Amino acid sequence: MARIGIIGSAGRMGQALVDAIAAAGHEHAGGIDQGGDPLALAQASDVMVDFSAPGALEFNLDAAIHAGIPIVVGTTGLAERHHWLVDAAAVSVPVLQTGNTSLGVTLLAHLVREAAGRLGEDWDIEIVETHHRMKVDAPSGTALLLGEAAAAGRGVRLDDESVRGRDGVTGARKAGTIGFAALRGGTVAGDHTVHFLADNERLSLSHLAENRAIFARGAVRAALWLLGKEPRRYAMPEVLGL
């Protein structure tokens, strides 16, 4: 039985994680939120799952390093600096970082990469995501994950090809770009569709999240998978053997 600690335990994802840990037959080692001590939690855990805030990431990674335990980072809204911190921590402990812990989204990203690589640049790519009214970042971490998958399929950098927030007279669409649109409202847990559009035909690949339980189940599976792994940076496709 593994002891799984939760960083960001007071939120809706935190409660979903408590339920998922119990359903998987493992032990909830405790949880912390803003102002809590991540090192104390790390010392009481075999692995931690972090769904807190980007500003807390450095402290949470340091706690995992000092306790010598793996950590799953599901926090979204990360900047380039945060990814440097993840890379640095992964020298010492196993770190799995992802914009979405859903197993379905993980497979969707794999399919998006395959489609982008095989269809070619004459197929335009547009990513549309919908989330609840309280979500604070856009595009979502999942939308960016799917964009990275599309860019990887084409052998380009997403930062060089992404287009966001079209408004006004934008001119014709530039070939090879990857567009993003973010919708916010209601209580939507997370809907994502990647559209591939060519002359006279369209292909759409979608994932619809009905509640946060799917992310919690995936995070627990990732945490358990990470136990015993060598220190390095991991990603969700490896959990599925992709």
C-alpha positions, -999 to 999 in steps of 0.1 A, spaced: 0 0 0 15 33 -11 12 65 9 2 94 -15 4 130 -3 -17 157 -19 -5 193 -25 -36 215 -31 -59 193 -11 -86 219 -3 -97 223 -39 -121 202 -59 -92 182 -74 -79 175 -39 -112 159 -28 -113 139 -60 -78 127 -53 -87 115 -18 -116 95 -33 -94 81 -61 -67 70 -36 -92 52 -15 -108 35 -45 -74 23 -56 -68 7 -22 -39 30 -11 -33 54 18 -39 92 18 -8 104 35 -23 139 41 -26 171 23 -15 207 24 -25 240 9 -12 276 8 10 281 39 14 243 45 47 226 49 55 205 18 86 189 34 66 175 63 41 161 38 69 147 16 84 129 47 51 113 54 46 101 18 59 76 -7 49 99 -36 32 133 -39 7 147 -63 8 185 -69 -23 203 -81 -16 237 -64 -2 268 -81 28 277 -102 42 300 -75 44 270 -51 62 246 -75 97 254 -65 91 247 -28 72 215 -36 99 202 -59 125 210 -32 105 191 -6 104 160 -29 141 162 -34 149 165 3 126 136 11 139 116 -19 104 107 -32 87 110 -66 63 138 -75 35 141 -101 31 177 -112 -4 184 -126 -4 222 -119 -13 242 -150 -3 277 -161 35 269 -159 60 292 -175 94 284 -190 110 290 -157 89 263 -140 99 238 -166 135 246 -158 127 238 -122 111 205 -132 142 196 -152 165 204 -124 145 184 -98 144 154 -122 181 150 -118 175 139 -82 140 124 -81 115 110 -106 92 138 -118 61 133 -140 48 167 -153 17 170 -174 -10 194 -184 -36 167 -180 -36 135 -161 -66 120 -179 -57 87 -196 -82 95 -224 -65 129 -231 -31 111 -230 -43 88 -258 -59 117 -276 -25 136 -277 -9 105 -292 -36 104 -320 -32 141 -326 6 137 -331 0 108 -355 -26 128 -375 -5 159 -377 25 140 -389 6 120 -416 -19 147 -429 7 174 -437 6 212 -438 -23 215 -462 -45 205 -433 -51 234 -409 -51 227 -372 -74 245 -347 -77 236 -310 -109 245 -292 -113 241 -254 -141 248 -230 -138 251 -192 -158 263 -162 -161 300 -155 -136 299 -126 -106 287 -146 -79 313 -145 -55 304 -173 -60 301 -211 -52 283 -232 -57 254 -208 -27 231 -200 -45 204 -220 -49 226 -250 -12 234 -249 -4 197 -245 -25 189 -276 -8 218 -294 26 204 -285 15 170 -298 4 186 -331 37 206 -334 58 175 -327 39 156 -354 49 183 -379 84 186 -365 80 223 -356 81 243 -323 47 253 -310 59 287 -299 68 295 -335 35 284 -350 7 290 -324 -20 316 -331 -42 328 -302 -70 353 -297 -78 364 -332 -96 397 -333 -103 423 -359 -90 421 -395 -64 394 -391 -59 386 -428 -59 351 -443 -48 322 -422 -11 314 -425 -3 279 -436 12 256 -410 0 276 -380 -18 259 -350 -48 280 -337 -62 281 -302 -97 292 -290 -107 292 -253 -143 292 -241 -153 298 -205 -186 293 -187 -208 272 -165 -193 242 -147 -177 224 -176 -149 202 -163 -130 203 -196 -139 197 -233 -111 197 -260 -114 192 -297 -86 193 -323 -99 201 -357 -79 191 -389 -94 211 -418 -85 206 -455 -103 215 -487 -137 198 -487 -131 176 -456 -126 178 -419 -114 155 -391 -121 162 -355 -106 144 -325 -123 152 -292 -123 144 -255 -150 154 -231 -144 154 -193 -177 148 -173 -161 154 -139 -127 157 -122 -127 121 -111 -110 111 -144 -81 134 -137 -78 121 -101 -78 85 -113 -51 92 -139 -30 111 -114 -31 82 -89 -22 58 -116 7 80 -126 19 83 -90 18 46 -85 36 40 -118 63 65 -108 73 45 -76 106 28 -80 115 47 -112 150 62 -118 153 100 -114 144 118 -146 115 136 -161 86 115 -172 53 121 -191 18 106 -191 23 86 -224 49 65 -207 23 55 -181 3 40 -210 33 25 -227 30 49 -257 
